[in-house]
Amino acid sequence: MATMSNITTDHVPELPDADFDNLSDDVKNYITKPKQYDTIYSEIKEILNNEKSMRLDNTDLLQYFTSNFILQDESLINYLRNNDNIFNMIYTSHYIRNKIEFVLMNKLESMCQCWLMYLYH
């Protein structure tokens, strides 16, 4: 019977080279999305911390959400909700409870404005 003390490391099995191109699309997405989501979240945080956002100007944030189709990716939304408490709160309010805080804005504009208000007001 082998124990941890008498196992040798003389023989390390050789693993075959992985061919990423031969993986199915769903597996490729599963592997790459977390890194993409980290990048997207980092870019959003940069926007949230820029001078315009600090002055409660939501145009950069709104543009980013619109041009990158953020709200169309359910997995990304879940990632953001799990990693940012404020986003989770305002997303829940606007898109789950359907409650718009700034009535003269559309839902996305209101959500972006709320995010900035929570951070800087």
Buried (B, 14 or more C-beta within 10 A) or exposed (E): EEEEEEEEEEEEEEEEEEEEEEEEEEEEEEEEBEEBBEEBBEEBEEBBEEEEBEEEBBEBBBEBBEEBEBBEBEEBBEBBBEEBEBBBBBBEBBBEEEEBBBEEBEBBBBBBBBBBBEEEE
